Amino acid sequence: MNYTLSEKFMNTNFILRPYTLRELAVHYGVHSKTLRKWLKPFTSELGPRIGHFYTIVQVEIICHKLGKPELG
């Protein structure tokens, strides 16, 4: 599935860049274990992380699936 950068993400304080699981959890305001559970249904679509980081494309998929982080 191809995701493009939408105006929704361009007009927010959340910067689309590579993030670790912990960094994303902070933006979503949850513990990293909770975020891991939320992402579990999308693991095949997300694919593997690069080291400890989710790529920009993976972060955009996460934002489309879970919504824009409120704490951005």
Jmol script that loads the backbone (N, CA, C; Angstrom):
load data "model"
ATOM      1  N   MET A   1       0.847  -1.174   0.000  1.00  0.00           N
ATOM      2  CA  MET A   1       0.000   0.000   0.000  1.00  0.00           C
ATOM      3  C   MET A   1       0.887   1.231   0.000  1.00  0.00           C
ATOM      4  N   ASN A   2       0.542   2.216  -0.804  1.00  0.00           N
ATOM      5  CA  ASN A   2       1.345   3.422  -0.940  1.00  0.00           C
ATOM      6  C   ASN A   2       0.706   4.557  -0.160  1.00  0.00           C
ATOM      7  N   TYR A   3       1.457   5.127   0.774  1.00  0.00           N
ATOM      8  CA  TYR A   3       0.973   6.252   1.567  1.00  0.00           C
ATOM      9  C   TYR A   3       1.708   7.507   1.135  1.00  0.00           C
ATOM     10  N   THR A   4       0.970   8.595   1.026  1.00  0.00           N
ATOM     11  CA  THR A   4       1.597   9.858   0.678  1.00  0.00           C
ATOM     12  C   THR A   4       1.418  10.827   1.834  1.00  0.00           C
ATOM     13  N   LEU A   5       2.320  11.784   1.912  1.00  0.00           N
ATOM     14  CA  LEU A   5       2.272  12.777   2.965  1.00  0.00           C
ATOM     15  C   LEU A   5       1.060  13.670   2.732  1.00  0.00           C
ATOM     16  N   SER A   6       0.126  13.647   3.660  1.00  0.00           N
ATOM     17  CA  SER A   6      -1.094  14.422   3.483  1.00  0.00           C
ATOM     18  C   SER A   6      -0.998  15.745   4.235  1.00  0.00           C
ATOM     19  N   GLU A   7      -1.912  16.651   3.932  1.00  0.00           N
ATOM     20  CA  GLU A   7      -1.954  17.939   4.617  1.00  0.00           C
ATOM     21  C   GLU A   7      -2.163  17.747   6.108  1.00  0.00           C
ATOM     22  N   LYS A   8      -2.855  16.693   6.491  1.00  0.00           N
ATOM     23  CA  LYS A   8      -3.107  16.398   7.897  1.00  0.00           C
ATOM     24  C   LYS A   8      -1.810  16.347   8.683  1.00  0.00           C
ATOM     25  N   PHE A   9      -0.756  15.780   8.108  1.00  0.00           N
ATOM     26  CA  PHE A   9       0.516  15.653   8.797  1.00  0.00           C
ATOM     27  C   PHE A   9       1.408  16.868   8.583  1.00  0.00           C
ATOM     28  N   MET A  10       1.166  17.612   7.522  1.00  0.00           N
ATOM     29  CA  MET A  10       1.982  18.785   7.265  1.00  0.00           C
ATOM     30  C   MET A  10       1.617  19.935   8.199  1.00  0.00           C
ATOM     31  N   ASN A  11       0.383  19.965   8.708  1.00  0.00           N
ATOM     32  CA  ASN A  11      -0.093  21.066   9.539  1.00  0.00           C
ATOM     33  C   ASN A  11      -0.084  20.721  11.017  1.00  0.00           C
ATOM     34  N   THR A  12       0.857  19.921  11.472  1.00  0.00           N
ATOM     35  CA  THR A  12       0.928  19.533  12.875  1.00  0.00           C
ATOM     36  C   THR A  12       2.332  19.739  13.412  1.00  0.00           C
ATOM     37  N   ASN A  13       2.475  19.616  14.718  1.00  0.00           N
ATOM     38  CA  ASN A  13       3.786  19.719  15.345  1.00  0.00           C
ATOM     39  C   ASN A  13       4.551  18.406  15.269  1.00  0.00           C
ATOM     40  N   PHE A  14       3.882  17.325  14.890  1.00  0.00           N
ATOM     41  CA  PHE A  14       4.526  16.022  14.788  1.00  0.00           C
ATOM     42  C   PHE A  14       5.360  15.985  13.524  1.00  0.00           C
ATOM     43  N   ILE A  15       6.652  15.784  13.688  1.00  0.00           N
ATOM     44  CA  ILE A  15       7.572  15.759  12.551  1.00  0.00           C
ATOM     45  C   ILE A  15       7.729  14.320  12.079  1.00  0.00           C
ATOM     46  N   LEU A  16       7.519  14.115  10.804  1.00  0.00           N
ATOM     47  CA  LEU A  16       7.651  12.792  10.217  1.00  0.00           C
ATOM     48  C   LEU A  16       9.128  12.513   9.987  1.00  0.00           C
ATOM     49  N   ARG A  17       9.711  11.622  10.808  1.00  0.00           N
ATOM     50  CA  ARG A  17      11.114  11.256  10.744  1.00  0.00           C
ATOM     51  C   ARG A  17      11.244   9.858  11.334  1.00  0.00           C
ATOM     52  N   PRO A  18      12.403   9.219  11.231  1.00  0.00           N
ATOM     53  CA  PRO A  18      12.566   7.912  11.875  1.00  0.00           C
ATOM     54  C   PRO A  18      12.440   8.035  13.398  1.00  0.00           C
ATOM     55  N   TYR A  19      11.736   7.095  14.017  1.00  0.00           N
ATOM     56  CA  TYR A  19      11.534   7.083  15.461  1.00  0.00           C
ATOM     57  C   TYR A  19      11.801   5.689  16.009  1.00  0.00           C
ATOM     58  N   THR A  20      12.222   5.631  17.271  1.00  0.00           N
ATOM     59  CA  THR A  20      12.285   4.360  17.975  1.00  0.00           C
ATOM     60  C   THR A  20      10.906   4.074  18.547  1.00  0.00           C
ATOM     61  N   LEU A  21      10.705   2.852  18.991  1.00  0.00           N
ATOM     62  CA  LEU A  21       9.431   2.487  19.610  1.00  0.00           C
ATOM     63  C   LEU A  21       9.170   3.368  20.826  1.00  0.00           C
ATOM     64  N   ARG A  22      10.176   3.589  21.624  1.00  0.00           N
ATOM     65  CA  ARG A  22      10.025   4.404  22.835  1.00  0.00           C
ATOM     66  C   ARG A  22       9.654   5.845  22.501  1.00  0.00           C
ATOM     67  N   GLU A  23      10.291   6.419  21.477  1.00  0.00           N
ATOM     68  CA  GLU A  23       9.974   7.791  21.070  1.00  0.00           C
ATOM     69  C   GLU A  23       8.524   7.900  20.594  1.00  0.00           C
ATOM     70  N   LEU A  24       8.091   6.925  19.799  1.00  0.00           N
ATOM     71  CA  LEU A  24       6.693   6.932  19.346  1.00  0.00           C
ATOM     72  C   LEU A  24       5.736   6.775  20.519  1.00  0.00           C
ATOM     73  N   ALA A  25       6.090   5.922  21.471  1.00  0.00           N
ATOM     74  CA  ALA A  25       5.235   5.724  22.646  1.00  0.00           C
ATOM     75  C   ALA A  25       5.073   7.035  23.417  1.00  0.00           C
ATOM     76  N   VAL A  26       6.137   7.806  23.533  1.00  0.00           N
ATOM     77  CA  VAL A  26       6.054   9.094  24.210  1.00  0.00           C
ATOM     78  C   VAL A  26       5.097  10.019  23.464  1.00  0.00           C
ATOM     79  N   HIS A  27       5.181  10.042  22.142  1.00  0.00           N
ATOM     80  CA  HIS A  27       4.280  10.886  21.354  1.00  0.00           C
ATOM     81  C   HIS A  27       2.826  10.452  21.504  1.00  0.00           C
ATOM     82  N   TYR A  28       2.592   9.150  21.615  1.00  0.00           N
ATOM     83  CA  TYR A  28       1.220   8.660  21.786  1.00  0.00           C
ATOM     84  C   TYR A  28       0.774   8.692  23.246  1.00  0.00           C
ATOM     85  N   GLY A  29       1.694   8.978  24.165  1.00  0.00           N
ATOM     86  CA  GLY A  29       1.336   9.082  25.578  1.00  0.00           C
ATOM     87  C   GLY A  29       1.062   7.748  26.235  1.00  0.00           C
ATOM     88  N   VAL A  30       1.720   6.693  25.764  1.00  0.00           N
ATOM     89  CA  VAL A  30       1.536   5.352  26.328  1.00  0.00           C
ATOM     90  C   VAL A  30       2.897   4.722  26.592  1.00  0.00           C
ATOM     91  N   HIS A  31       2.897   3.633  27.327  1.00  0.00           N
ATOM     92  CA  HIS A  31       4.120   2.867  27.572  1.00  0.00           C
ATOM     93  C   HIS A  31       4.499   2.130  26.286  1.00  0.00           C
ATOM     94  N   SER A  32       5.782   1.869  26.123  1.00  0.00           N
ATOM     95  CA  SER A  32       6.249   1.206  24.899  1.00  0.00           C
ATOM     96  C   SER A  32       5.647  -0.187  24.731  1.00  0.00           C
ATOM     97  N   LYS A  33       5.361  -0.889  25.842  1.00  0.00           N
ATOM     98  CA  LYS A  33       4.721  -2.208  25.739  1.00  0.00           C
ATOM     99  C   LYS A  33       3.309  -2.080  25.179  1.00  0.00           C
ATOM    100  N   THR A  34       2.612  -1.028  25.571  1.00  0.00           N
ATOM    101  CA  THR A  34       1.257  -0.791  25.054  1.00  0.00           C
ATOM    102  C   THR A  34       1.306  -0.512  23.557  1.00  0.00           C
ATOM    103  N   LEU A  35       2.239   0.344  23.144  1.00  0.00           N
ATOM    104  CA  LEU A  35       2.356   0.658  21.722  1.00  0.00           C
ATOM    105  C   LEU A  35       2.714  -0.589  20.924  1.00  0.00           C
ATOM    106  N   ARG A  36       3.575  -1.433  21.463  1.00  0.00           N
ATOM    107  CA  ARG A  36       3.943  -2.680  20.784  1.00  0.00           C
ATOM    108  C   ARG A  36       2.699  -3.544  20.555  1.00  0.00           C
ATOM    109  N   LYS A  37       1.809  -3.604  21.549  1.00  0.00           N
ATOM    110  CA  LYS A  37       0.562  -4.377  21.406  1.00  0.00           C
ATOM    111  C   LYS A  37      -0.337  -3.754  20.345  1.00  0.00           C
ATOM    112  N   TRP A  38      -0.389  -2.430  20.314  1.00  0.00           N
ATOM    113  CA  TRP A  38      -1.198  -1.747  19.312  1.00  0.00           C
ATOM    114  C   TRP A  38      -0.678  -2.023  17.902  1.00  0.00           C
ATOM    115  N   LEU A  39       0.635  -2.140  17.752  1.00  0.00           N
ATOM    116  CA  LEU A  39       1.241  -2.329  16.429  1.00  0.00           C
ATOM    117  C   LEU A  39       1.247  -3.787  15.974  1.00  0.00           C
ATOM    118  N   LYS A  40       1.020  -4.707  16.885  1.00  0.00           N
ATOM    119  CA  LYS A  40       1.100  -6.133  16.559  1.00  0.00           C
ATOM    120  C   LYS A  40       0.238  -6.533  15.358  1.00  0.00           C
ATOM    121  N   PRO A  41      -1.002  -6.049  15.217  1.00  0.00           N
ATOM    122  CA  PRO A  41      -1.799  -6.445  14.041  1.00  0.00           C
ATOM    123  C   PRO A  41      -1.237  -5.954  12.706  1.00  0.00           C
ATOM    124  N   PHE A  42      -0.322  -4.992  12.740  1.00  0.00           N
ATOM    125  CA  PHE A  42       0.204  -4.403  11.512  1.00  0.00           C
ATOM    126  C   PHE A  42       1.643  -4.803  11.228  1.00  0.00           C
ATOM    127  N   THR A  43       2.191  -5.794  11.943  1.00  0.00           N
ATOM    128  CA  THR A  43       3.603  -6.140  11.785  1.00  0.00           C
ATOM    129  C   THR A  43       3.955  -6.560  10.359  1.00  0.00           C
ATOM    130  N   SER A  44       3.079  -7.298   9.695  1.00  0.00           N
ATOM    131  CA  SER A  44       3.394  -7.720   8.328  1.00  0.00           C
ATOM    132  C   SER A  44       3.399  -6.527   7.374  1.00  0.00           C
ATOM    133  N   GLU A  45       2.512  -5.572   7.599  1.00  0.00           N
ATOM    134  CA  GLU A  45       2.463  -4.384   6.743  1.00  0.00           C
ATOM    135  C   GLU A  45       3.641  -3.437   7.032  1.00  0.00           C
ATOM    136  N   LEU A  46       4.046  -3.352   8.295  1.00  0.00           N
ATOM    137  CA  LEU A  46       5.146  -2.472   8.671  1.00  0.00           C
ATOM    138  C   LEU A  46       6.500  -3.020   8.235  1.00  0.00           C
ATOM    139  N   GLY A  47       6.673  -4.310   8.357  1.00  0.00           N
ATOM    140  CA  GLY A  47       7.965  -4.904   8.044  1.00  0.00           C
ATOM    141  C   GLY A  47       8.946  -4.680   9.181  1.00  0.00           C
ATOM    142  N   PRO A  48      10.179  -5.120   9.002  1.00  0.00           N
ATOM    143  CA  PRO A  48      11.167  -5.011  10.086  1.00  0.00           C
ATOM    144  C   PRO A  48      11.683  -3.579  10.242  1.00  0.00           C
ATOM    145  N   ARG A  49      12.073  -3.259  11.472  1.00  0.00           N
ATOM    146  CA  ARG A  49      12.699  -1.968  11.734  1.00  0.00           C
ATOM    147  C   ARG A  49      14.135  -2.002  11.229  1.00  0.00           C
ATOM    148  N   ILE A  50      14.690  -0.839  11.007  1.00  0.00           N
ATOM    149  CA  ILE A  50      16.092  -0.702  10.643  1.00  0.00           C
ATOM    150  C   ILE A  50      16.842  -0.409  11.945  1.00  0.00           C
ATOM    151  N   GLY A  51      17.506  -1.419  12.473  1.00  0.00           N
ATOM    152  CA  GLY A  51      18.109  -1.276  13.803  1.00  0.00           C
ATOM    153  C   GLY A  51      16.996  -1.123  14.824  1.00  0.00           C
ATOM    154  N   HIS A  52      17.004  -0.042  15.567  1.00  0.00           N
ATOM    155  CA  HIS A  52      15.950   0.228  16.547  1.00  0.00           C
ATOM    156  C   HIS A  52      14.916   1.203  16.016  1.00  0.00           C
ATOM    157  N   PHE A  53      15.072   1.661  14.793  1.00  0.00           N
ATOM    158  CA  PHE A  53      14.231   2.729  14.264  1.00  0.00           C
ATOM    159  C   PHE A  53      13.196   2.232  13.258  1.00  0.00           C
ATOM    160  N   TYR A  54      12.006   2.857  13.328  1.00  0.00           N
ATOM    161  CA  TYR A  54      11.017   2.721  12.264  1.00  0.00           C
ATOM    162  C   TYR A  54      11.368   3.765  11.219  1.00  0.00           C
ATOM    163  N   THR A  55      11.301   3.404   9.942  1.00  0.00           N
ATOM    164  CA  THR A  55      11.609   4.348   8.865  1.00  0.00           C
ATOM    165  C   THR A  55      10.480   5.375   8.754  1.00  0.00           C
ATOM    166  N   ILE A  56      10.721   6.400   7.963  1.00  0.00           N
ATOM    167  CA  ILE A  56       9.706   7.430   7.763  1.00  0.00           C
ATOM    168  C   ILE A  56       8.436   6.815   7.172  1.00  0.00           C
ATOM    169  N   VAL A  57       8.583   5.908   6.229  1.00  0.00           N
ATOM    170  CA  VAL A  57       7.426   5.244   5.618  1.00  0.00           C
ATOM    171  C   VAL A  57       6.668   4.436   6.674  1.00  0.00           C
ATOM    172  N   GLN A  58       7.390   3.724   7.526  1.00  0.00           N
ATOM    173  CA  GLN A  58       6.746   2.949   8.585  1.00  0.00           C
ATOM    174  C   GLN A  58       6.040   3.859   9.572  1.00  0.00           C
ATOM    175  N   VAL A  59       6.648   4.989   9.915  1.00  0.00           N
ATOM    176  CA  VAL A  59       6.016   5.941  10.843  1.00  0.00           C
ATOM    177  C   VAL A  59       4.738   6.493  10.224  1.00  0.00           C
ATOM    178  N   GLU A  60       4.763   6.760   8.940  1.00  0.00           N
ATOM    179  CA  GLU A  60       3.556   7.262   8.280  1.00  0.00           C
ATOM    180  C   GLU A  60       2.449   6.204   8.284  1.00  0.00           C
ATOM    181  N   ILE A  61       2.797   4.940   8.063  1.00  0.00           N
ATOM    182  CA  ILE A  61       1.809   3.861   8.132  1.00  0.00           C
ATOM    183  C   ILE A  61       1.226   3.785   9.542  1.00  0.00           C
ATOM    184  N   ILE A  62       2.085   3.875  10.555  1.00  0.00           N
ATOM    185  CA  ILE A  62       1.623   3.842  11.946  1.00  0.00           C
ATOM    186  C   ILE A  62       0.653   4.993  12.204  1.00  0.00           C
ATOM    187  N   CYS A  63       0.974   6.173  11.722  1.00  0.00           N
ATOM    188  CA  CYS A  63       0.096   7.337  11.918  1.00  0.00           C
ATOM    189  C   CYS A  63      -1.239   7.154  11.220  1.00  0.00           C
ATOM    190  N   HIS A  64      -1.241   6.529  10.059  1.00  0.00           N
ATOM    191  CA  HIS A  64      -2.499   6.275   9.355  1.00  0.00           C
ATOM    192  C   HIS A  64      -3.329   5.220  10.092  1.00  0.00           C
ATOM    193  N   LYS A  65      -2.675   4.234  10.671  1.00  0.00           N
ATOM    194  CA  LYS A  65      -3.389   3.157  11.367  1.00  0.00           C
ATOM    195  C   LYS A  65      -3.881   3.597  12.743  1.00  0.00           C
ATOM    196  N   LEU A  66      -3.041   4.308  13.495  1.00  0.00           N
ATOM    197  CA  LEU A  66      -3.376   4.652  14.884  1.00  0.00           C
ATOM    198  C   LEU A  66      -3.853   6.092  15.035  1.00  0.00           C
ATOM    199  N   GLY A  67      -3.712   6.869  14.001  1.00  0.00           N
ATOM    200  CA  GLY A  67      -4.056   8.290  14.094  1.00  0.00           C
ATOM    201  C   GLY A  67      -2.823   9.097  14.446  1.00  0.00           C
ATOM    202  N   LYS A  68      -2.931  10.392  14.234  1.00  0.00           N
ATOM    203  CA  LYS A  68      -1.821  11.294  14.518  1.00  0.00           C
ATOM    204  C   LYS A  68      -1.591  11.363  16.033  1.00  0.00           C
ATOM    205  N   PRO A  69      -0.348  11.293  16.472  1.00  0.00           N
ATOM    206  CA  PRO A  69      -0.094  11.412  17.907  1.00  0.00           C
ATOM    207  C   PRO A  69      -0.568  12.763  18.433  1.00  0.00           C
ATOM    208  N   GLU A  70      -1.276  12.756  19.533  1.00  0.00           N
ATOM    209  CA  GLU A  70      -1.817  13.999  20.099  1.00  0.00           C
ATOM    210  C   GLU A  70      -0.740  14.835  20.771  1.00  0.00           C
ATOM    211  N   LEU A  71       0.310  14.182  21.283  1.00  0.00           N
ATOM    212  CA  LEU A  71       1.338  14.918  22.011  1.00  0.00           C
ATOM    213  C   LEU A  71       2.418  15.479  21.123  1.00  0.00           C
ATOM    214  N   GLY A  72       2.355  15.166  19.803  1.00  0.00           N
ATOM    215  CA  GLY A  72       3.332  15.593  18.828  1.00  0.00           C
ATOM    216  C   GLY A  72       4.120  16.747  19.239  1.00  0.00           C
TER     217      GLY A  72
END
end "model"
wireframe off; spacefill off
backbone 0.3
color backbone group
